[in-house]
Amino acid sequence: MPDIVGQNAFPAKYAVLNAGFQQAEYASANPKYKSIWEPKNWTVASTDPRPGCKVPSSYSVTIYAWKD
């Protein structure tokens, strides 16, 4: 799993897909927001799996993003 924490959420998703994962989805890490509509306005707070973890490419990656 690549380390995308701190990056803009929009290109970060493509970094995950380019790393060979088949699926990546966004989730809000900010309780003020339930969903992410414009990922370019968000910053990656964490991921599941965590950066550096070795998991199969079929694993669905969740990108938790933050917006003030």
mmJSON file of the N, C-alpha and C atoms, coordinates in Angstrom:
{"data_MODEL":{"atom_site":{
"group_PDB":["ATOM","ATOM","ATOM","ATOM","ATOM","ATOM","ATOM","ATOM","ATOM","ATOM","ATOM","ATOM","ATOM","ATOM","ATOM","ATOM","ATOM","ATOM","ATOM","ATOM","ATOM","ATOM","ATOM","ATOM","ATOM","ATOM","ATOM","ATOM","ATOM","ATOM","ATOM","ATOM","ATOM","ATOM","ATOM","ATOM","ATOM","ATOM","ATOM","ATOM","ATOM","ATOM","ATOM","ATOM","ATOM","ATOM","ATOM","ATOM","ATOM","ATOM","ATOM","ATOM","ATOM","ATOM","ATOM","ATOM","ATOM","ATOM","ATOM","ATOM","ATOM","ATOM","ATOM","ATOM","ATOM","ATOM","ATOM","ATOM","ATOM","ATOM","ATOM","ATOM","ATOM","ATOM","ATOM","ATOM","ATOM","ATOM","ATOM","ATOM","ATOM","ATOM","ATOM","ATOM","ATOM","ATOM","ATOM","ATOM","ATOM","ATOM","ATOM","ATOM","ATOM","ATOM","ATOM","ATOM","ATOM","ATOM","ATOM","ATOM","ATOM","ATOM","ATOM","ATOM","ATOM","ATOM","ATOM","ATOM","ATOM","ATOM","ATOM","ATOM","ATOM","ATOM","ATOM","ATOM","ATOM","ATOM","ATOM","ATOM","ATOM","ATOM","ATOM","ATOM","ATOM","ATOM","ATOM","ATOM","ATOM","ATOM","ATOM","ATOM","ATOM","ATOM","ATOM","ATOM","ATOM","ATOM","ATOM","ATOM","ATOM","ATOM","ATOM","ATOM","ATOM","ATOM","ATOM","ATOM","ATOM","ATOM","ATOM","ATOM","ATOM","ATOM","ATOM","ATOM","ATOM","ATOM","ATOM","ATOM","ATOM","ATOM","ATOM","ATOM","ATOM","ATOM","ATOM","ATOM","ATOM","ATOM","ATOM","ATOM","ATOM","ATOM","ATOM","ATOM","ATOM","ATOM","ATOM","ATOM","ATOM","ATOM","ATOM","ATOM","ATOM","ATOM","ATOM","ATOM","ATOM","ATOM","ATOM","ATOM","ATOM","ATOM","ATOM","ATOM","ATOM","ATOM","ATOM","ATOM","ATOM","ATOM","ATOM","ATOM"],
"id":[1,2,3,4,5,6,7,8,9,10,11,12,13,14,15,16,17,18,19,20,21,22,23,24,25,26,27,28,29,30,31,32,33,34,35,36,37,38,39,40,41,42,43,44,45,46,47,48,49,50,51,52,53,54,55,56,57,58,59,60,61,62,63,64,65,66,67,68,69,70,71,72,73,74,75,76,77,78,79,80,81,82,83,84,85,86,87,88,89,90,91,92,93,94,95,96,97,98,99,100,101,102,103,104,105,106,107,108,109,110,111,112,113,114,115,116,117,118,119,120,121,122,123,124,125,126,127,128,129,130,131,132,133,134,135,136,137,138,139,140,141,142,143,144,145,146,147,148,149,150,151,152,153,154,155,156,157,158,159,160,161,162,163,164,165,166,167,168,169,170,171,172,173,174,175,176,177,178,179,180,181,182,183,184,185,186,187,188,189,190,191,192,193,194,195,196,197,198,199,200,201,202,203,204],
"type_symbol":["N","C","C","N","C","C","N","C","C","N","C","C","N","C","C","N","C","C","N","C","C","N","C","C","N","C","C","N","C","C","N","C","C","N","C","C","N","C","C","N","C","C","N","C","C","N","C","C","N","C","C","N","C","C","N","C","C","N","C","C","N","C","C","N","C","C","N","C","C","N","C","C","N","C","C","N","C","C","N","C","C","N","C","C","N","C","C","N","C","C","N","C","C","N","C","C","N","C","C","N","C","C","N","C","C","N","C","C","N","C","C","N","C","C","N","C","C","N","C","C","N","C","C","N","C","C","N","C","C","N","C","C","N","C","C","N","C","C","N","C","C","N","C","C","N","C","C","N","C","C","N","C","C","N","C","C","N","C","C","N","C","C","N","C","C","N","C","C","N","C","C","N","C","C","N","C","C","N","C","C","N","C","C","N","C","C","N","C","C","N","C","C","N","C","C","N","C","C","N","C","C","N","C","C"],
"label_atom_id":["N","CA","C","N","CA","C","N","CA","C","N","CA","C","N","CA","C","N","CA","C","N","CA","C","N","CA","C","N","CA","C","N","CA","C","N","CA","C","N","CA","C","N","CA","C","N","CA","C","N","CA","C","N","CA","C","N","CA","C","N","CA","C","N","CA","C","N","CA","C","N","CA","C","N","CA","C","N","CA","C","N","CA","C","N","CA","C","N","CA","C","N","CA","C","N","CA","C","N","CA","C","N","CA","C","N","CA","C","N","CA","C","N","CA","C","N","CA","C","N","CA","C","N","CA","C","N","CA","C","N","CA","C","N","CA","C","N","CA","C","N","CA","C","N","CA","C","N","CA","C","N","CA","C","N","CA","C","N","CA","C","N","CA","C","N","CA","C","N","CA","C","N","CA","C","N","CA","C","N","CA","C","N","CA","C","N","CA","C","N","CA","C","N","CA","C","N","CA","C","N","CA","C","N","CA","C","N","CA","C","N","CA","C","N","CA","C","N","CA","C","N","CA","C","N","CA","C","N","CA","C","N","CA","C","N","CA","C"],
"label_alt_id":[null,null,null,null,null,null,null,null,null,null,null,null,null,null,null,null,null,null,null,null,null,null,null,null,null,null,null,null,null,null,null,null,null,null,null,null,null,null,null,null,null,null,null,null,null,null,null,null,null,null,null,null,null,null,null,null,null,null,null,null,null,null,null,null,null,null,null,null,null,null,null,null,null,null,null,null,null,null,null,null,null,null,null,null,null,null,null,null,null,null,null,null,null,null,null,null,null,null,null,null,null,null,null,null,null,null,null,null,null,null,null,null,null,null,null,null,null,null,null,null,null,null,null,null,null,null,null,null,null,null,null,null,null,null,null,null,null,null,null,null,null,null,null,null,null,null,null,null,null,null,null,null,null,null,null,null,null,null,null,null,null,null,null,null,null,null,null,null,null,null,null,null,null,null,null,null,null,null,null,null,null,null,null,null,null,null,null,null,null,null,null,null,null,null,null,null,null,null,null,null,null,null,null,null],
"label_comp_id":["MET","MET","MET","PRO","PRO","PRO","ASP","ASP","ASP","ILE","ILE","ILE","VAL","VAL","VAL","GLY","GLY","GLY","GLN","GLN","GLN","ASN","ASN","ASN","ALA","ALA","ALA","PHE","PHE","PHE","PRO","PRO","PRO","ALA","ALA","ALA","LYS","LYS","LYS","TYR","TYR","TYR","ALA","ALA","ALA","VAL","VAL","VAL","LEU","LEU","LEU","ASN","ASN","ASN","ALA","ALA","ALA","GLY","GLY","GLY","PHE","PHE","PHE","GLN","GLN","GLN","GLN","GLN","GLN","ALA","ALA","ALA","GLU","GLU","GLU","TYR","TYR","TYR","ALA","ALA","ALA","SER","SER","SER","ALA","ALA","ALA","ASN","ASN","ASN","PRO","PRO","PRO","LYS","LYS","LYS","TYR","TYR","TYR","LYS","LYS","LYS","SER","SER","SER","ILE","ILE","ILE","TRP","TRP","TRP","GLU","GLU","GLU","PRO","PRO","PRO","LYS","LYS","LYS","ASN","ASN","ASN","TRP","TRP","TRP","THR","THR","THR","VAL","VAL","VAL","ALA","ALA","ALA","SER","SER","SER","THR","THR","THR","ASP","ASP","ASP","PRO","PRO","PRO","ARG","ARG","ARG","PRO","PRO","PRO","GLY","GLY","GLY","CYS","CYS","CYS","LYS","LYS","LYS","VAL","VAL","VAL","PRO","PRO","PRO","SER","SER","SER","SER","SER","SER","TYR","TYR","TYR","SER","SER","SER","VAL","VAL","VAL","THR","THR","THR","ILE","ILE","ILE","TYR","TYR","TYR","ALA","ALA","ALA","TRP","TRP","TRP","LYS","LYS","LYS","ASP","ASP","ASP"],
"label_asym_id":["A","A","A","A","A","A","A","A","A","A","A","A","A","A","A","A","A","A","A","A","A","A","A","A","A","A","A","A","A","A","A","A","A","A","A","A","A","A","A","A","A","A","A","A","A","A","A","A","A","A","A","A","A","A","A","A","A","A","A","A","A","A","A","A","A","A","A","A","A","A","A","A","A","A","A","A","A","A","A","A","A","A","A","A","A","A","A","A","A","A","A","A","A","A","A","A","A","A","A","A","A","A","A","A","A","A","A","A","A","A","A","A","A","A","A","A","A","A","A","A","A","A","A","A","A","A","A","A","A","A","A","A","A","A","A","A","A","A","A","A","A","A","A","A","A","A","A","A","A","A","A","A","A","A","A","A","A","A","A","A","A","A","A","A","A","A","A","A","A","A","A","A","A","A","A","A","A","A","A","A","A","A","A","A","A","A","A","A","A","A","A","A","A","A","A","A","A","A","A","A","A","A","A","A"],
"label_entity_id":["1","1","1","1","1","1","1","1","1","1","1","1","1","1","1","1","1","1","1","1","1","1","1","1","1","1","1","1","1","1","1","1","1","1","1","1","1","1","1","1","1","1","1","1","1","1","1","1","1","1","1","1","1","1","1","1","1","1","1","1","1","1","1","1","1","1","1","1","1","1","1","1","1","1","1","1","1","1","1","1","1","1","1","1","1","1","1","1","1","1","1","1","1","1","1","1","1","1","1","1","1","1","1","1","1","1","1","1","1","1","1","1","1","1","1","1","1","1","1","1","1","1","1","1","1","1","1","1","1","1","1","1","1","1","1","1","1","1","1","1","1","1","1","1","1","1","1","1","1","1","1","1","1","1","1","1","1","1","1","1","1","1","1","1","1","1","1","1","1","1","1","1","1","1","1","1","1","1","1","1","1","1","1","1","1","1","1","1","1","1","1","1","1","1","1","1","1","1","1","1","1","1","1","1"],
"label_seq_id":[1,1,1,2,2,2,3,3,3,4,4,4,5,5,5,6,6,6,7,7,7,8,8,8,9,9,9,10,10,10,11,11,11,12,12,12,13,13,13,14,14,14,15,15,15,16,16,16,17,17,17,18,18,18,19,19,19,20,20,20,21,21,21,22,22,22,23,23,23,24,24,24,25,25,25,26,26,26,27,27,27,28,28,28,29,29,29,30,30,30,31,31,31,32,32,32,33,33,33,34,34,34,35,35,35,36,36,36,37,37,37,38,38,38,39,39,39,40,40,40,41,41,41,42,42,42,43,43,43,44,44,44,45,45,45,46,46,46,47,47,47,48,48,48,49,49,49,50,50,50,51,51,51,52,52,52,53,53,53,54,54,54,55,55,55,56,56,56,57,57,57,58,58,58,59,59,59,60,60,60,61,61,61,62,62,62,63,63,63,64,64,64,65,65,65,66,66,66,67,67,67,68,68,68],
"pdbx_PDB_ins_code":[null,null,null,null,null,null,null,null,null,null,null,null,null,null,null,null,null,null,null,null,null,null,null,null,null,null,null,null,null,null,null,null,null,null,null,null,null,null,null,null,null,null,null,null,null,null,null,null,null,null,null,null,null,null,null,null,null,null,null,null,null,null,null,null,null,null,null,null,null,null,null,null,null,null,null,null,null,null,null,null,null,null,null,null,null,null,null,null,null,null,null,null,null,null,null,null,null,null,null,null,null,null,null,null,null,null,null,null,null,null,null,null,null,null,null,null,null,null,null,null,null,null,null,null,null,null,null,null,null,null,null,null,null,null,null,null,null,null,null,null,null,null,null,null,null,null,null,null,null,null,null,null,null,null,null,null,null,null,null,null,null,null,null,null,null,null,null,null,null,null,null,null,null,null,null,null,null,null,null,null,null,null,null,null,null,null,null,null,null,null,null,null,null,null,null,null,null,null,null,null,null,null,null,null],
"Cartn_x":[0.851,0.0,0.894,0.702,1.515,1.123,2.066,1.798,1.251,-0.052,-0.702,-1.222,-0.956,-1.428,-0.835,-1.701,-1.284,-1.429,-1.71,-1.876,-3.317,-3.492,-4.825,-5.533,-6.788,-7.521,-7.767,-7.936,-8.261,-7.131,-5.906,-4.847,-4.382,-4.622,-4.208,-4.925,-6.188,-6.935,-6.289,-5.834,-5.205,-3.833,-3.155,-1.886,-2.131,-3.231,-3.595,-3.928,-4.723,-5.096,-3.874,-2.989,-1.77,-0.806,-0.938,-0.111,-0.604,-1.72,-2.212,-3.479,-3.997,-5.241,-6.407,-7.385,-8.515,-9.623,-9.681,-10.758,-10.274,-10.697,-10.411,-11.623,-12.029,-13.191,-12.867,-13.579,-13.396,-14.36,-13.916,-14.774,-14.349,-15.32,-15.026,-14.429,-13.334,-12.729,-13.173,-14.036,-14.537,-16.007,-16.382,-17.78,-18.769,-18.271,-19.166,-19.706,-19.011,-19.388,-19.593,-20.712,-21.014,-20.428,-20.259,-19.739,-18.822,-18.11,-17.144,-17.653,-17.964,-18.462,-17.371,-16.495,-15.4,-14.078,-13.518,-12.304,-11.123,-11.128,-10.016,-9.974,-11.053,-11.105,-10.78,-10.327,-10.069,-8.611,-8.148,-6.789,-6.86,-6.013,-6.008,-5.512,-6.33,-5.989,-5.416,-5.958,-5.486,-6.034,-5.56,-6.042,-6.217,-7.039,-7.171,-6.993,-5.915,-4.874,-3.915,-3.153,-2.195,-1.04,-0.373,0.775,1.823,2.332,3.372,2.878,1.579,1.029,1.027,1.299,1.25,-0.062,-0.913,-2.212,-2.439,-3.319,-3.595,-4.191,-3.957,-4.487,-6.006,-6.635,-8.095,-8.692,-7.844,-8.304,-8.889,-10.046,-10.676,-10.089,-9.428,-8.771,-9.775,-9.778,-10.594,-9.673,-9.973,-9.203,-10.02,-9.564,-10.25,-9.681,-10.546,-10.09,-10.714,-10.039,-10.413,-10.634,-11.654,-11.92,-12.324,-11.715,-12.06,-13.409],
"Cartn_y":[-1.177,0.0,1.236,2.141,3.356,4.331,5.176,6.197,7.44,7.659,8.814,9.8,9.526,10.391,11.787,12.804,14.196,14.718,13.84,14.25,14.676,15.393,15.732,14.423,14.301,13.04,12.639,13.604,13.252,12.474,13.015,12.228,11.047,11.099,10.002,8.707,8.809,7.609,6.969,7.79,7.245,6.653,7.158,6.562,5.149,4.957,3.628,2.695,3.173,2.34,2.03,2.999,2.777,1.827,1.687,0.741,-0.694,-0.862,-2.198,-2.622,-1.793,-2.149,-1.99,-2.865,-2.867,-1.91,-1.561,-0.695,0.196,1.466,2.419,3.319,3.551,4.401,5.423,6.529,7.6,7.441,7.893,7.978,9.226,9.905,11.122,10.796,11.479,11.357,12.508,13.38,14.54,14.311,14.259,13.987,15.048,16.233,17.263,16.879,16.005,15.626,14.122,13.71,12.289,11.658,12.445,11.896,12.907,12.423,13.246,13.418,14.653,14.942,15.474,16.313,16.886,16.493,15.336,14.88,15.837,16.671,17.619,18.654,18.775,19.716,19.046,17.822,17.038,16.598,16.29,15.801,14.429,13.513,12.167,12.204,11.68,11.62,10.251,9.2,7.838,6.915,5.688,4.692,3.346,2.515,1.132,0.29,-0.434,-0.729,0.454,0.39,1.448,1.431,2.582,2.644,1.581,0.964,-0.038,-1.458,-1.636,-2.978,-3.719,-5.001,-5.83,-6.598,-6.282,-6.943,-7.27,-8.217,-8.563,-7.38,-7.351,-6.26,-6.269,-7.366,-7.438,-6.754,-6.364,-5.706,-4.341,-4.027,-2.725,-1.707,-0.698,0.32,1.409,1.818,2.939,4.107,5.243,6.468,7.389,7.581,8.476,9.881,10.803,12.152,13.179,14.303,15.369,16.676,17.4,18.737,19.61,20.796,21.726,22.364],
"Cartn_z":[0.0,0.0,0.0,-0.984,-1.005,0.111,0.497,1.515,0.83,0.955,0.333,1.371,2.648,3.731,3.551,3.667,3.512,2.099,1.155,-0.242,-0.519,-1.603,-2.075,-2.412,-2.005,-2.155,-3.601,-4.497,-5.887,-6.561,-6.641,-7.278,-6.427,-5.124,-4.255,-4.623,-4.989,-5.39,-6.611,-7.541,-8.747,-8.44,-7.42,-6.982,-6.467,-5.76,-5.25,-6.41,-7.344,-8.493,-9.357,-9.537,-10.319,-9.614,-8.306,-7.546,-7.731,-8.44,-8.759,-8.056,-7.159,-6.483,-7.446,-7.32,-8.241,-7.833,-6.546,-6.079,-4.944,-5.005,-3.932,-3.784,-2.546,-2.305,-1.227,-1.269,-0.292,0.878,2.045,3.228,3.996,4.569,5.311,6.677,7.006,8.334,9.222,8.697,9.426,9.736,11.007,11.348,10.863,10.476,9.927,8.554,7.857,6.5,6.42,5.808,5.7,4.444,3.394,2.142,1.464,0.488,-0.242,-1.666,-2.027,-3.374,-4.289,-3.785,-4.565,-3.914,-4.27,-3.599,-3.739,-4.766,-4.936,-3.808,-3.031,-1.911,-0.573,-0.607,0.604,0.659,1.878,2.106,2.766,2.328,2.884,4.329,5.24,6.661,7.04,6.427,6.697,5.619,5.635,4.68,5.382,4.792,5.209,3.957,3.839,4.806,4.998,6.079,6.38,5.376,5.205,4.287,4.621,3.58,3.745,3.923,4.179,4.35,3.018,3.081,1.879,1.898,0.939,0.82,-0.65,-0.955,-2.346,-3.113,-4.418,-5.247,-5.287,-4.902,-4.883,-3.651,-2.695,-1.466,-1.817,-1.285,-1.515,-0.538,-1.068,-0.262,0.11,1.362,1.798,2.092,1.473,1.659,2.548,3.776,4.714,4.514,4.179,3.865,4.802,4.936,5.856,5.099,5.491,4.956,6.129,6.231,7.306,7.079],
"occupancy":[1.0,1.0,1.0,1.0,1.0,1.0,1.0,1.0,1.0,1.0,1.0,1.0,1.0,1.0,1.0,1.0,1.0,1.0,1.0,1.0,1.0,1.0,1.0,1.0,1.0,1.0,1.0,1.0,1.0,1.0,1.0,1.0,1.0,1.0,1.0,1.0,1.0,1.0,1.0,1.0,1.0,1.0,1.0,1.0,1.0,1.0,1.0,1.0,1.0,1.0,1.0,1.0,1.0,1.0,1.0,1.0,1.0,1.0,1.0,1.0,1.0,1.0,1.0,1.0,1.0,1.0,1.0,1.0,1.0,1.0,1.0,1.0,1.0,1.0,1.0,1.0,1.0,1.0,1.0,1.0,1.0,1.0,1.0,1.0,1.0,1.0,1.0,1.0,1.0,1.0,1.0,1.0,1.0,1.0,1.0,1.0,1.0,1.0,1.0,1.0,1.0,1.0,1.0,1.0,1.0,1.0,1.0,1.0,1.0,1.0,1.0,1.0,1.0,1.0,1.0,1.0,1.0,1.0,1.0,1.0,1.0,1.0,1.0,1.0,1.0,1.0,1.0,1.0,1.0,1.0,1.0,1.0,1.0,1.0,1.0,1.0,1.0,1.0,1.0,1.0,1.0,1.0,1.0,1.0,1.0,1.0,1.0,1.0,1.0,1.0,1.0,1.0,1.0,1.0,1.0,1.0,1.0,1.0,1.0,1.0,1.0,1.0,1.0,1.0,1.0,1.0,1.0,1.0,1.0,1.0,1.0,1.0,1.0,1.0,1.0,1.0,1.0,1.0,1.0,1.0,1.0,1.0,1.0,1.0,1.0,1.0,1.0,1.0,1.0,1.0,1.0,1.0,1.0,1.0,1.0,1.0,1.0,1.0,1.0,1.0,1.0,1.0,1.0,1.0],
"B_iso_or_equiv":[0.0,0.0,0.0,0.0,0.0,0.0,0.0,0.0,0.0,0.0,0.0,0.0,0.0,0.0,0.0,0.0,0.0,0.0,0.0,0.0,0.0,0.0,0.0,0.0,0.0,0.0,0.0,0.0,0.0,0.0,0.0,0.0,0.0,0.0,0.0,0.0,0.0,0.0,0.0,0.0,0.0,0.0,0.0,0.0,0.0,0.0,0.0,0.0,0.0,0.0,0.0,0.0,0.0,0.0,0.0,0.0,0.0,0.0,0.0,0.0,0.0,0.0,0.0,0.0,0.0,0.0,0.0,0.0,0.0,0.0,0.0,0.0,0.0,0.0,0.0,0.0,0.0,0.0,0.0,0.0,0.0,0.0,0.0,0.0,0.0,0.0,0.0,0.0,0.0,0.0,0.0,0.0,0.0,0.0,0.0,0.0,0.0,0.0,0.0,0.0,0.0,0.0,0.0,0.0,0.0,0.0,0.0,0.0,0.0,0.0,0.0,0.0,0.0,0.0,0.0,0.0,0.0,0.0,0.0,0.0,0.0,0.0,0.0,0.0,0.0,0.0,0.0,0.0,0.0,0.0,0.0,0.0,0.0,0.0,0.0,0.0,0.0,0.0,0.0,0.0,0.0,0.0,0.0,0.0,0.0,0.0,0.0,0.0,0.0,0.0,0.0,0.0,0.0,0.0,0.0,0.0,0.0,0.0,0.0,0.0,0.0,0.0,0.0,0.0,0.0,0.0,0.0,0.0,0.0,0.0,0.0,0.0,0.0,0.0,0.0,0.0,0.0,0.0,0.0,0.0,0.0,0.0,0.0,0.0,0.0,0.0,0.0,0.0,0.0,0.0,0.0,0.0,0.0,0.0,0.0,0.0,0.0,0.0,0.0,0.0,0.0,0.0,0.0,0.0],
"pdbx_formal_charge":[null,null,null,null,null,null,null,null,null,null,null,null,null,null,null,null,null,null,null,null,null,null,null,null,null,null,null,null,null,null,null,null,null,null,null,null,null,null,null,null,null,null,null,null,null,null,null,null,null,null,null,null,null,null,null,null,null,null,null,null,null,null,null,null,null,null,null,null,null,null,null,null,null,null,null,null,null,null,null,null,null,null,null,null,null,null,null,null,null,null,null,null,null,null,null,null,null,null,null,null,null,null,null,null,null,null,null,null,null,null,null,null,null,null,null,null,null,null,null,null,null,null,null,null,null,null,null,null,null,null,null,null,null,null,null,null,null,null,null,null,null,null,null,null,null,null,null,null,null,null,null,null,null,null,null,null,null,null,null,null,null,null,null,null,null,null,null,null,null,null,null,null,null,null,null,null,null,null,null,null,null,null,null,null,null,null,null,null,null,null,null,null,null,null,null,null,null,null,null,null,null,null,null,null],
"auth_seq_id":[1,1,1,2,2,2,3,3,3,4,4,4,5,5,5,6,6,6,7,7,7,8,8,8,9,9,9,10,10,10,11,11,11,12,12,12,13,13,13,14,14,14,15,15,15,16,16,16,17,17,17,18,18,18,19,19,19,20,20,20,21,21,21,22,22,22,23,23,23,24,24,24,25,25,25,26,26,26,27,27,27,28,28,28,29,29,29,30,30,30,31,31,31,32,32,32,33,33,33,34,34,34,35,35,35,36,36,36,37,37,37,38,38,38,39,39,39,40,40,40,41,41,41,42,42,42,43,43,43,44,44,44,45,45,45,46,46,46,47,47,47,48,48,48,49,49,49,50,50,50,51,51,51,52,52,52,53,53,53,54,54,54,55,55,55,56,56,56,57,57,57,58,58,58,59,59,59,60,60,60,61,61,61,62,62,62,63,63,63,64,64,64,65,65,65,66,66,66,67,67,67,68,68,68],
"auth_comp_id":["MET","MET","MET","PRO","PRO","PRO","ASP","ASP","ASP","ILE","ILE","ILE","VAL","VAL","VAL","GLY","GLY","GLY","GLN","GLN","GLN","ASN","ASN","ASN","ALA","ALA","ALA","PHE","PHE","PHE","PRO","PRO","PRO","ALA","ALA","ALA","LYS","LYS","LYS","TYR","TYR","TYR","ALA","ALA","ALA","VAL","VAL","VAL","LEU","LEU","LEU","ASN","ASN","ASN","ALA","ALA","ALA","GLY","GLY","GLY","PHE","PHE","PHE","GLN","GLN","GLN","GLN","GLN","GLN","ALA","ALA","ALA","GLU","GLU","GLU","TYR","TYR","TYR","ALA","ALA","ALA","SER","SER","SER","ALA","ALA","ALA","ASN","ASN","ASN","PRO","PRO","PRO","LYS","LYS","LYS","TYR","TYR","TYR","LYS","LYS","LYS","SER","SER","SER","ILE","ILE","ILE","TRP","TRP","TRP","GLU","GLU","GLU","PRO","PRO","PRO","LYS","LYS","LYS","ASN","ASN","ASN","TRP","TRP","TRP","THR","THR","THR","VAL","VAL","VAL","ALA","ALA","ALA","SER","SER","SER","THR","THR","THR","ASP","ASP","ASP","PRO","PRO","PRO","ARG","ARG","ARG","PRO","PRO","PRO","GLY","GLY","GLY","CYS","CYS","CYS","LYS","LYS","LYS","VAL","VAL","VAL","PRO","PRO","PRO","SER","SER","SER","SER","SER","SER","TYR","TYR","TYR","SER","SER","SER","VAL","VAL","VAL","THR","THR","THR","ILE","ILE","ILE","TYR","TYR","TYR","ALA","ALA","ALA","TRP","TRP","TRP","LYS","LYS","LYS","ASP","ASP","ASP"],
"auth_asym_id":["A","A","A","A","A","A","A","A","A","A","A","A","A","A","A","A","A","A","A","A","A","A","A","A","A","A","A","A","A","A","A","A","A","A","A","A","A","A","A","A","A","A","A","A","A","A","A","A","A","A","A","A","A","A","A","A","A","A","A","A","A","A","A","A","A","A","A","A","A","A","A","A","A","A","A","A","A","A","A","A","A","A","A","A","A","A","A","A","A","A","A","A","A","A","A","A","A","A","A","A","A","A","A","A","A","A","A","A","A","A","A","A","A","A","A","A","A","A","A","A","A","A","A","A","A","A","A","A","A","A","A","A","A","A","A","A","A","A","A","A","A","A","A","A","A","A","A","A","A","A","A","A","A","A","A","A","A","A","A","A","A","A","A","A","A","A","A","A","A","A","A","A","A","A","A","A","A","A","A","A","A","A","A","A","A","A","A","A","A","A","A","A","A","A","A","A","A","A","A","A","A","A","A","A"],
"auth_atom_id":["N","CA","C","N","CA","C","N","CA","C","N","CA","C","N","CA","C","N","CA","C","N","CA","C","N","CA","C","N","CA","C","N","CA","C","N","CA","C","N","CA","C","N","CA","C","N","CA","C","N","CA","C","N","CA","C","N","CA","C","N","CA","C","N","CA","C","N","CA","C","N","CA","C","N","CA","C","N","CA","C","N","CA","C","N","CA","C","N","CA","C","N","CA","C","N","CA","C","N","CA","C","N","CA","C","N","CA","C","N","CA","C","N","CA","C","N","CA","C","N","CA","C","N","CA","C","N","CA","C","N","CA","C","N","CA","C","N","CA","C","N","CA","C","N","CA","C","N","CA","C","N","CA","C","N","CA","C","N","CA","C","N","CA","C","N","CA","C","N","CA","C","N","CA","C","N","CA","C","N","CA","C","N","CA","C","N","CA","C","N","CA","C","N","CA","C","N","CA","C","N","CA","C","N","CA","C","N","CA","C","N","CA","C","N","CA","C","N","CA","C","N","CA","C","N","CA","C","N","CA","C","N","CA","C","N","CA","C"],
"pdbx_PDB_model_num":[1,1,1,1,1,1,1,1,1,1,1,1,1,1,1,1,1,1,1,1,1,1,1,1,1,1,1,1,1,1,1,1,1,1,1,1,1,1,1,1,1,1,1,1,1,1,1,1,1,1,1,1,1,1,1,1,1,1,1,1,1,1,1,1,1,1,1,1,1,1,1,1,1,1,1,1,1,1,1,1,1,1,1,1,1,1,1,1,1,1,1,1,1,1,1,1,1,1,1,1,1,1,1,1,1,1,1,1,1,1,1,1,1,1,1,1,1,1,1,1,1,1,1,1,1,1,1,1,1,1,1,1,1,1,1,1,1,1,1,1,1,1,1,1,1,1,1,1,1,1,1,1,1,1,1,1,1,1,1,1,1,1,1,1,1,1,1,1,1,1,1,1,1,1,1,1,1,1,1,1,1,1,1,1,1,1,1,1,1,1,1,1,1,1,1,1,1,1,1,1,1,1,1,1]
}}}
